[in-house]
Structure formats: structure tokens, C-alpha cells
Amino acid sequence: MGNVLIIDDDITFNLMLKTFLEKNNFNVTQASSGKSGLKEISKKDFEFILVDLRLPDYNGVDLLKKIKETCKNSLILLMTSYADIKTAVSAIKAGAYDYITKPLDPDELLKTLYKRKNLGLSEENQPKRDFQYVAGGSEAAKKIEEYVSLVAPTAMSVLVLGESGTGKEYISRLIHEKSKRKDMPFVAVDCGALSKDLAASELFGHVKGSFTGAVNDKQGQFEAAHKGTLFLDEIGNLSYEIQIKLLRAIQEKKIRKVGGDKDIEVDVRLITATNEELSDAVKRGEFREDLYHRINEFKIEVSPLRKRVKDVIQFANYFLQEANRELDKNIENFSEEVVAIFSGYGWPGNLREMKNVIKRAVLLTQGTTIEKDVLPEELSGYLNLAKDPDHSEGHDSQNLKDVHQKVEKEMIINALEQFKYNKSKAAKALNIDRKTLYNKLKLYEIEEF
């Protein structure tokens, strides 16, 4: 299909993306730094080069300029978790074909690569990724399944509530898979990663010349989801101005590109998600009440993992098998001590945290059983924390909520200290958005320096 070079210092992300692209018939080479990436470029030609914005030895935009000196015909995509207009414009001016935000949507990445090769996503070119949903056996899990089965066949908009990492996107995908639109696109957008300047362009598209750096027409996500489902994660992060445009798109089923002068009809089923209570945001005047009622025709609340202890080991075993496939390993099980840690730990990052923890443990494990020593410090020290007399004083050591909150608070403080109280970097490290971090700072009365 074509030679791809991935330049990213995140080894796990590198390996996952490599595995995904190879399953879709691309030849993939990896590099963990700008210097090693340039070395690979000197060895052979690459049709596609994916470059992370922040590398240990290069700024992504500077590296782009250097790559373009020798790779004039390569399609270069800048990968960034820091979506802002300056980065996008700088990347395009430096020679990038486009920029894409993390976490990446693999299907959208494939569409971009196929578009360059003049290939449509025909049946034989569809992404080879099976959607799997692990329901769990708890009462909370059964209630979610019941609600999904009821609302999926309808055209109702759905609001999915839950903490970060609880699987809101998976539930939304399940609704799509059980709906009449299942054969049409499912497009996911992380609104928490959209800056105010880029949100309109990302959602509705833009026309060439509409702003500095808009060198091509861009299709928005509403158009990409036409006849299918559009999933807007962390919708509470959208600015008031974008909320107005979103309301119009929902009500009139029409959008207008940034800089455009004509309406485009769109037919999408909208599913939104948030980790905050939007009704409170409405009371504070931060979220439009009319938009809230439009997106909240049916609500599904997802319980955090600490309230679904019965499901913990089932999820852990699923993520173990998934990590085995992705990393080409054959780890068989968890030790009894690890099972005890998993069952008692509060999982502040929920399923997303568990998936990352297990993938890391699988990568580090040399034998066939995952042991305590390959777990991150916050988990490996969990049993000692729960047994600490100072911690138990005034608290029941079996109270999972107390333990969870203590561990979560310590994780936040550690992240803030590590990044010298840069909240954007700390939030990224904790895998939450800035708004959630501010809420946690207030909840735990953590001083801001």
C-alpha cells in the first residue's frame, strides 16, 4: 500500500499505530526521535511520514522543515495533542499536508492516507478493525446494555455521562452498531482537544483562503458523518459561540463552512458525552440550555470502575488478551497479588487507565504471569497505602472511595510538581482535560501555584 515512517517517542503508541497500519497493508518503519527519523529517511523513500509535535530532540515543526528539504513528495502529517491555530498554520507553512490531534482516530487516519492514494474506503479498503464491547456482569453494566438496546434503533440524540475513561465512546459506538446507521460512518471528535479557533473548522469545515493557513478546502466532521453517527466527546468544552452553531446544525440539519457562503445539508445521528454535569454548567451560564435539551433526549450514565468491582477482573482479562495481540506476546494471567491490587484499587482513570496499565505490564513481563513489580508505583504501592495506620485513622481501610480519593489526590499533586504546575501538561499526563483538572483541584483543595 505504501511506506510509512512514524516519528514519535511514545513507544507503546508507536507500536500500536504500526500494528494497525500493517494490518491495513502499509509498510511501517518506526523512529523514536527526530535524529533517528532523519536517519531512516536517508535510507529509503517514504510516501507518508507521521511526525509528533513534541520530540525529545526536535520541535515537530522544525523537524518538518528539515524533512521537506529531502522529502519533497512525501505526505507529512503532524500529530499533536496541543491543537491550536498557531501550530496548525506553522505546520502547514512548513510543508505538512495536514495536522491530526491525539488521541488519533485510526479510521480517519486511513481515510487521509487512502485519499492521497486516490482510494475510496470501498468494501475491500475498509479499516480492518473489529469493534468489540465488553459489557461486564454487574447490575450497572446490565442496565447500560438495556438502555443501549432500547435507544439504538431510534433517531433520538443520546447524552452519555461518566468520568474520564469509563468507556463513553465504546458505549456510543455500541449504540451506532445496533442502529439503522451501522453501515455508515461513525465519526468521533474530542471537543476537549479543540481550541476555540479551530473548533468551527474541525466540526463544519472551511473553504480555501478563509483564514491564514487555509490552503485547501477542508471537510468538517459533520460532513464526514453524513448518514451516520457523530460522537462529540467532552461537549462541555465547546465555546458559547460554537454551541450556537452546533444548535443550528442540529435544528436545521444544515451547516456552513468557515468562510463559506452556502448551506450544506447533513443527516447525522448525534451522540454526545461529558464527564461533568451539564445541568450545572447551564445554571452557571456556561452551556446553552436549549442546546442541552436538544442533545439530552435520552441519557445514559456510566458508573466509574470503583463502583463496578464485580467487573474489574473481567475487564482486566479482556485488556490482557488485547495487549497480547497488539504486542505479539503470550502472557497467560495475573498473580494473586495483582488480582488483589486490581480489585481494591480505585482506578481514578477507569478503563482507560486499566488498559494502559495492563499494556505496559504486558510489555515489561518476561514470563507468563504479570507480577506486582511491573505495575506503576501508584498501583504497586496500593496495598501498603490501604494498610497504612496513618491512612486508616478516622477512615475504614476497606472504604474504596476513601482510598481512591487519597490515591487520586496524590497522583494529581505528583503530576503538578513534575510539570512545575503547568496545568495543561499535568492534565495531559493524567489523561484528563483542563476543566476536569480544575474541578479536581477544587474538590481536593489543592493549592494552585
C-alpha positions as CSV (number, residue, x, y, z in Angstrom):
1,M,0.0,0.0,0.0
2,G,2.9,2.4,0.7
3,N,5.9,3.1,3.0
4,V,5.1,4.9,6.3
5,L,7.5,6.4,8.8
6,I,6.2,7.1,12.3
7,I,8.4,9.5,14.3
8,D,7.2,9.5,17.9
9,D,8.9,8.9,21.3
10,D,5.9,7.1,22.8
11,I,7.0,3.5,22.3
12,T,3.6,2.0,23.1
13,F,1.8,4.4,20.8
14,N,4.3,3.8,18.1
15,L,3.8,0.0,18.3
16,M,0.0,0.2,18.3
17,L,0.0,2.5,15.3
18,K,2.5,0.3,13.5
19,T,0.4,-2.8,14.1
20,F,-2.8,-1.1,12.9
21,L,-1.3,0.2,9.7
22,E,0.5,-3.1,8.9
23,K,-2.9,-4.9,9.2
24,N,-4.1,-2.4,6.5
25,N,-1.2,-3.4,4.2
26,F,1.2,-0.5,4.8
27,N,4.9,-1.0,5.3
28,V,5.8,0.8,8.5
29,T,9.2,2.0,9.9
30,Q,9.4,3.5,13.4
31,A,11.7,6.1,14.9
32,S,11.7,7.5,18.5
33,S,13.5,10.8,17.9
34,G,13.9,13.4,15.2
35,K,17.5,12.3,14.6
36,S,16.7,8.7,14.2
37,G,13.8,9.7,11.9
38,L,16.1,11.7,9.6
39,K,18.4,8.7,9.6
40,E,15.6,6.4,8.3
41,I,14.7,9.0,5.7
42,S,18.3,8.9,4.4
43,K,18.0,5.1,3.8
44,K,14.8,5.0,1.7
45,D,11.8,6.9,0.4
46,F,8.6,7.2,2.4
47,E,5.2,8.0,0.9
48,F,3.8,9.0,4.3
49,I,5.6,10.5,7.3
50,L,3.8,10.9,10.7
51,V,5.6,13.3,13.0
52,D,4.8,14.0,16.7
53,L,4.8,17.7,17.6
54,R,6.9,17.3,20.7
55,L,10.0,15.1,20.4
56,P,12.9,14.8,22.8
57,D,15.4,16.4,20.4
58,Y,13.2,18.3,17.9
59,N,10.2,20.6,17.8
60,G,7.9,18.9,15.3
61,V,7.5,22.0,13.1
62,D,11.3,22.5,12.9
63,L,11.7,18.8,12.0
64,L,9.1,19.2,9.3
65,K,11.1,21.9,7.6
66,K,14.2,19.7,7.7
67,I,12.3,16.7,6.3
68,K,10.9,18.7,3.4
69,E,14.4,19.6,2.3
70,T,14.9,16.0,1.1
71,C,11.3,14.5,1.0
72,K,9.5,16.9,-1.4
73,N,7.0,14.2,-2.5
74,S,6.1,12.7,0.9
75,L,2.8,13.4,2.6
76,I,3.7,14.7,6.1
77,L,1.1,14.7,8.9
78,L,1.8,16.4,12.2
79,M,0.5,14.6,15.2
80,T,-0.3,16.8,18.2
81,S,-2.3,16.8,21.5
82,Y,-2.0,20.5,21.6
83,A,-4.4,21.6,18.9
84,D,-4.2,25.3,18.3
85,I,-4.3,27.6,15.3
86,K,-0.7,28.7,15.5
87,T,0.5,25.1,15.5
88,A,-1.7,24.2,12.5
89,V,-0.7,27.2,10.5
90,S,3.0,26.7,11.3
91,A,2.8,23.0,10.3
92,I,1.1,23.7,7.0
93,K,3.5,26.5,6.2
94,A,6.4,24.2,7.0
95,G,5.1,21.7,4.5
96,A,2.7,19.5,6.4
97,Y,-0.2,18.1,4.4
98,D,-2.4,18.4,7.5
99,Y,-2.3,18.1,11.2
100,I,-4.1,15.4,13.3
101,T,-4.9,15.5,17.0
102,K,-4.2,12.8,19.6
103,P,-5.8,10.5,20.5
104,L,-5.8,9.6,16.9
105,D,-8.9,8.1,15.2
106,P,-7.3,5.3,13.2
107,D,-10.2,5.2,10.7
108,E,-9.8,9.0,10.0
109,L,-6.1,8.5,9.5
110,L,-6.7,5.8,7.0
111,K,-9.2,8.0,5.1
112,T,-6.4,10.6,4.8
113,L,-3.9,8.1,3.6
114,Y,-6.3,6.5,1.1
115,K,-7.3,9.9,-0.2
116,R,-3.7,10.6,-1.1
117,K,-3.6,7.3,-3.0
118,N,-6.9,8.1,-4.7
119,L,-8.5,5.2,-2.9
120,G,-12.0,5.3,-1.5
121,L,-13.0,3.4,1.6
122,S,-14.6,0.7,-0.5
123,E,-15.5,-2.6,1.0
124,E,-12.1,-4.1,0.3
125,N,-10.4,-0.9,1.7
126,Q,-12.4,-0.6,4.9
127,P,-10.2,-0.5,8.1
128,K,-9.6,-4.0,9.4
129,R,-10.6,-3.2,13.0
130,D,-13.3,-5.2,14.7
131,F,-15.3,-3.3,17.2
132,Q,-15.7,-5.2,20.5
133,Y,-17.6,-4.1,23.5
134,V,-17.1,-5.8,26.9
135,A,-20.2,-5.4,28.9
136,G,-19.4,-6.7,32.3
137,G,-21.6,-8.6,34.7
138,S,-22.6,-6.0,37.3
139,E,-26.1,-4.6,37.6
140,A,-24.8,-1.2,36.4
141,A,-23.4,-2.9,33.2
142,K,-26.7,-4.8,32.6
143,K,-28.6,-1.5,32.9
144,I,-26.4,0.1,30.3
145,E,-26.9,-2.8,27.9
146,E,-30.7,-2.5,28.4
147,Y,-30.7,1.3,27.7
148,V,-28.5,0.8,24.6
149,S,-30.8,-1.8,23.2
150,L,-33.8,0.5,23.7
151,V,-32.4,3.7,22.3
152,A,-30.1,2.4,19.5
153,P,-32.9,1.7,16.9
154,T,-34.4,5.2,17.4
155,A,-33.2,8.5,16.0
156,M,-33.0,10.1,19.4
157,S,-29.9,12.1,20.4
158,V,-28.1,10.5,23.4
159,L,-26.1,12.1,26.2
160,V,-23.6,9.7,27.8
161,L,-22.4,10.8,31.3
162,G,-19.4,9.4,33.1
163,E,-15.9,10.1,34.5
164,S,-13.0,10.2,32.1
165,G,-12.0,6.7,30.9
166,T,-15.3,4.9,31.7
167,G,-15.8,3.9,28.1
168,K,-18.3,6.5,26.9
169,E,-17.0,6.3,23.4
170,Y,-17.3,2.5,23.4
171,I,-20.9,2.8,24.5
172,S,-21.6,5.3,21.8
173,R,-20.1,3.0,19.2
174,L,-22.3,0.2,20.5
175,I,-25.3,2.4,20.0
176,H,-24.2,3.1,16.4
177,E,-23.5,-0.6,15.8
178,K,-27.0,-1.5,16.9
179,S,-28.7,1.3,15.0
180,K,-30.0,1.5,11.4
181,R,-27.0,3.6,10.5
182,K,-24.4,0.9,11.4
183,D,-23.2,0.6,7.8
184,M,-22.5,4.3,7.6
185,P,-19.6,6.3,9.3
186,F,-19.1,6.7,13.0
187,V,-17.1,9.8,13.5
188,A,-15.7,10.7,16.9
189,V,-14.5,14.2,17.9
190,D,-12.7,15.0,21.1
191,C,-14.0,18.5,21.9
192,G,-11.6,18.8,24.8
193,A,-8.7,18.9,22.2
194,L,-10.3,21.6,20.1
195,S,-9.2,25.2,20.6
196,K,-11.8,28.0,20.2
197,D,-10.1,29.0,16.9
198,L,-10.1,25.5,15.4
199,A,-13.4,24.1,16.6
200,A,-15.6,25.6,13.9
201,S,-13.2,24.4,11.2
202,E,-13.0,20.9,12.6
203,L,-16.7,20.5,13.0
204,F,-18.0,22.3,10.0
205,G,-15.0,22.6,7.7
206,H,-13.6,25.6,5.9
207,V,-13.0,26.9,2.4
208,K,-9.6,27.7,0.9
209,G,-8.4,31.2,1.9
210,S,-10.9,31.6,4.8
211,F,-8.0,32.3,7.2
212,T,-4.2,32.3,7.2
213,G,-3.0,28.8,6.5
214,A,-6.3,27.6,5.0
215,V,-4.5,26.5,1.7
216,N,-7.1,23.9,0.9
217,D,-10.8,23.3,1.4
218,K,-11.4,21.2,4.4
219,Q,-14.3,18.8,5.1
220,G,-15.8,19.1,8.5
221,Q,-16.7,16.2,10.8
222,F,-20.5,16.8,10.2
223,E,-20.0,16.1,6.5
224,A,-17.7,13.2,7.3
225,A,-20.5,11.7,9.4
226,H,-23.3,12.3,6.8
227,K,-25.9,9.5,7.0
228,G,-24.0,8.1,10.1
229,T,-23.3,9.0,13.7
230,L,-21.4,11.9,15.0
231,F,-19.9,11.4,18.5
232,L,-18.9,14.6,20.3
233,D,-16.8,13.8,23.4
234,E,-16.5,16.3,26.3
235,I,-19.0,18.6,24.6
236,G,-19.0,20.9,27.7
237,N,-15.6,22.2,26.5
238,L,-17.1,23.9,23.4
239,S,-17.2,27.7,23.5
240,Y,-20.6,29.5,23.6
241,E,-20.1,30.7,20.0
242,I,-19.6,27.1,18.8
243,Q,-22.6,26.0,20.8
244,I,-24.8,28.4,18.9
245,K,-23.6,27.0,15.5
246,L,-24.0,23.4,16.8
247,L,-27.6,24.1,17.8
248,R,-28.3,25.5,14.3
249,A,-26.8,22.4,12.7
250,I,-28.9,20.1,14.9
251,Q,-32.2,22.0,14.4
252,E,-31.9,22.8,10.7
253,K,-29.7,19.9,9.7
254,K,-27.6,22.3,7.8
255,I,-24.0,23.6,8.2
256,R,-22.0,26.3,6.7
257,K,-18.2,26.1,6.3
258,V,-15.9,28.7,7.8
259,G,-15.6,31.3,5.1
260,G,-18.3,29.7,3.0
261,D,-21.5,31.4,1.6
262,K,-23.8,28.4,1.1
263,D,-25.5,25.9,3.4
264,I,-24.8,22.2,3.2
265,E,-27.4,19.7,4.3
266,V,-26.3,17.0,6.7
267,D,-28.0,14.0,8.2
268,V,-26.3,12.8,11.3
269,R,-27.4,11.0,14.5
270,L,-25.8,12.9,17.4
271,I,-24.3,11.2,20.5
272,T,-22.5,13.4,23.0
273,A,-20.6,12.7,26.2
274,T,-19.2,14.6,29.1
275,N,-17.5,14.0,32.4
276,E,-19.3,16.9,34.1
277,E,-22.9,17.5,34.9
278,L,-24.1,19.8,32.1
279,S,-27.1,20.9,34.0
280,D,-24.8,22.7,36.5
281,A,-23.0,24.3,33.6
282,V,-26.3,25.5,32.3
283,K,-27.0,27.1,35.7
284,R,-23.6,28.8,35.6
285,G,-24.4,30.2,32.1
286,E,-21.5,28.2,30.6
287,F,-23.7,25.9,28.5
288,R,-26.8,26.9,26.5
289,E,-30.0,25.4,28.0
290,D,-31.7,25.0,24.5
291,L,-28.7,23.0,23.3
292,Y,-28.7,20.9,26.5
293,H,-32.3,19.8,25.9
294,R,-31.5,19.1,22.2
295,I,-28.7,16.7,23.0
296,N,-30.3,15.2,26.1
297,E,-33.3,13.4,24.5
298,F,-32.0,10.2,26.2
299,K,-29.4,10.0,29.0
300,I,-27.1,7.1,29.8
301,E,-25.0,7.3,33.0
302,V,-21.8,5.2,33.2
303,S,-20.6,4.2,36.6
304,P,-16.9,4.6,37.4
305,L,-14.9,1.3,37.7
306,R,-14.5,1.6,41.5
307,K,-18.3,1.2,41.7
308,R,-18.2,-1.9,39.4
309,V,-15.8,-4.1,41.4
310,K,-17.5,-7.2,40.0
311,D,-16.4,-6.2,36.5
312,V,-12.8,-5.4,37.3
313,I,-11.2,-8.8,36.6
314,Q,-13.4,-9.4,33.6
315,F,-12.1,-6.1,32.0
316,A,-8.5,-6.9,33.1
317,N,-8.6,-10.3,31.3
318,Y,-10.0,-8.7,28.2
319,F,-7.3,-6.0,28.1
320,L,-4.7,-8.7,28.8
321,Q,-5.7,-10.6,25.6
322,E,-5.9,-7.3,23.6
323,A,-2.4,-6.3,24.7
324,N,-1.1,-9.8,23.8
325,R,-2.4,-9.4,20.3
326,E,-1.1,-5.9,19.9
327,L,2.4,-6.6,21.3
328,D,2.7,-10.1,20.0
329,K,3.1,-11.6,23.5
330,N,1.6,-14.6,25.2
331,I,1.1,-13.6,28.9
332,E,-1.3,-16.0,30.5
333,N,-2.6,-14.5,33.7
334,F,-2.2,-12.2,36.7
335,S,-0.6,-13.2,40.0
336,E,-2.9,-13.5,43.0
337,E,-1.3,-10.3,44.5
338,V,-2.0,-8.4,41.3
339,V,-5.6,-9.6,41.3
340,A,-6.0,-8.3,44.8
341,I,-4.5,-4.9,43.8
342,F,-6.7,-4.6,40.8
343,S,-9.8,-5.5,42.8
344,G,-9.1,-3.0,45.6
345,Y,-7.5,-0.1,43.7
346,G,-9.8,2.9,43.0
347,W,-8.9,3.3,39.3
348,P,-9.2,7.1,39.0
349,G,-8.6,6.8,35.2
350,N,-11.1,4.0,35.0
351,L,-11.0,1.7,31.9
352,R,-8.5,3.9,30.1
353,E,-6.1,3.7,33.0
354,M,-6.6,0.0,33.3
355,K,-5.9,-0.6,29.6
356,N,-2.7,1.5,29.8
357,V,-1.5,-0.2,33.0
358,I,-2.0,-3.7,31.6
359,K,-0.4,-2.9,28.2
360,R,2.6,-1.6,30.0
361,A,2.7,-4.6,32.3
362,V,2.5,-7.0,29.3
363,L,5.3,-5.2,27.6
364,L,7.6,-5.5,30.7
365,T,6.7,-9.0,31.7
366,Q,9.3,-11.7,30.7
367,G,7.5,-14.8,32.0
368,T,3.8,-15.8,31.6
369,T,2.3,-14.2,34.7
370,I,2.0,-10.5,35.4
371,E,3.5,-9.7,38.8
372,K,3.4,-6.7,41.1
373,D,6.8,-5.5,40.2
374,V,5.8,-4.5,36.7
375,L,2.9,-2.3,37.8
376,P,3.2,1.5,38.1
377,E,4.2,2.9,41.5
378,E,0.7,4.1,42.3
379,L,-0.7,0.6,42.0
380,S,2.3,-1.4,43.3
381,G,2.2,0.7,46.5
382,Y,-1.6,0.5,46.8
383,L,-1.8,-2.4,49.3
384,N,0.7,-0.7,51.6
385,L,-1.3,2.5,51.4
386,A,-4.5,0.7,52.3
387,K,-2.8,-0.9,55.3
388,D,-1.1,2.3,56.5
389,P,-2.2,3.0,60.0
390,D,-2.0,6.8,59.4
391,H,-4.3,6.4,56.4
392,S,-6.7,4.2,58.4
393,E,-7.1,6.6,61.3
394,G,-10.5,8.1,61.0
395,H,-11.3,6.0,57.9
396,D,-12.3,2.5,57.2
397,S,-9.4,0.9,55.3
398,Q,-11.9,-1.1,53.3
399,N,-13.7,2.1,52.1
400,L,-12.7,2.1,48.4
401,K,-13.9,5.6,47.9
402,D,-11.5,7.0,50.6
403,V,-8.6,5.0,49.2
404,H,-9.4,6.1,45.7
405,Q,-9.6,9.8,46.6
406,K,-6.3,9.6,48.5
407,V,-4.5,8.0,45.6
408,E,-6.1,10.3,43.1
409,K,-5.1,13.4,45.1
410,E,-1.5,12.1,45.4
411,M,-1.4,11.5,41.6
412,I,-2.6,15.0,40.8
413,I,-0.1,16.6,43.2
414,N,2.7,14.5,41.8
415,A,1.8,15.4,38.2
416,L,1.6,19.2,39.1
417,E,5.0,19.0,40.8
418,Q,6.5,17.1,37.9
419,F,5.5,19.7,35.4
420,K,6.1,22.7,37.7
421,Y,2.4,23.4,38.0
422,N,1.8,23.7,34.2
423,K,-1.8,22.6,34.3
424,S,-2.0,21.8,30.6
425,K,0.9,19.3,30.8
426,A,-0.3,17.9,34.1
427,A,-3.8,17.3,32.7
428,K,-2.3,15.5,29.6
429,A,-0.1,13.3,31.8
430,L,-3.2,12.4,33.9
431,N,-5.2,11.8,30.7
432,I,-7.9,14.3,31.6
433,D,-8.9,17.7,30.2
434,R,-8.0,21.0,31.9
435,K,-11.6,21.6,33.1
436,T,-11.6,18.2,34.9
437,L,-8.3,19.0,36.5
438,Y,-9.6,22.4,37.8
439,N,-12.6,20.6,39.2
440,K,-10.3,18.1,41.0
441,L,-8.1,20.9,42.4
442,K,-11.2,22.5,43.9
443,L,-12.5,19.1,45.2
444,Y,-9.3,18.2,46.9
445,E,-8.5,21.7,48.0
446,I,-5.1,21.6,46.2
447,E,-3.4,24.9,46.2
448,E,-2.5,26.4,42.8
449,F,0.9,27.9,42.5
